[in-house]
Structures are given as structure tokens and as C-alpha cells.
């Protein structure tokens, strides 16, 4: 079940290499650019990069067998 009135915004790391998605509910009349600028500065990019690097990709399902 989704939360009503949410919008996804894409923020960019200050070094310009990575992107993250922020899901927010903003009141009418809010300056979206100012909000995204503040969110980019407050976002914990170091923890996000560490989490992204620590994800191990596990293949689920039948593995291909090598022929001998």
C-alpha cells in the first residue's frame, strides 16, 4: 500500500557522481528547488555509499551448469 501524495525527487551527490531518490510529501507553495538543495546538503552520502558498496548481489534461481 502506497502513501498518498508522495513524490519522488532525485538528488545528486555534490561530487556529481551518484544519484539518490528522496520520497517526500511537500505542502502546496513550497519551493521545491530550495527543499532539494537542503536535502542534498543534509543527506548522509558517506553512509549511502557504504551501504551501496556492501550490498552483495545474490542470484536466485537455477544456475547454469558448465559442460565438461
QUIUR-V207137 format. One line per field, one symbol per residue. ss: DSSP state (~ for helix, > for strand, _ for the rest). phi: phi as a letter, one per 30 degrees, with the letter a starting at -180 (. if undefined). psi: psi as a letter, one per 30 degrees, with the letter a starting at -180 (. if undefined). A space follows every 10 residues. Layout:
ss->???
phi->???
psi->???
This chain:
ss->______>>>> >>______>> >>>>______ _~~~~~~~~~ ~~__~~~~~~ ~~~~______ ________
phi->.dddidbcbc cceedidbbb cccbccddid dddddddddd dddddddddd dddddcdcdc kdddcddc
psi->klkkgkkkkk lkkffgelkl kkkljklkgk jeeeeeeeee efkieeeeee eeffkkkkkk akkkkkk.
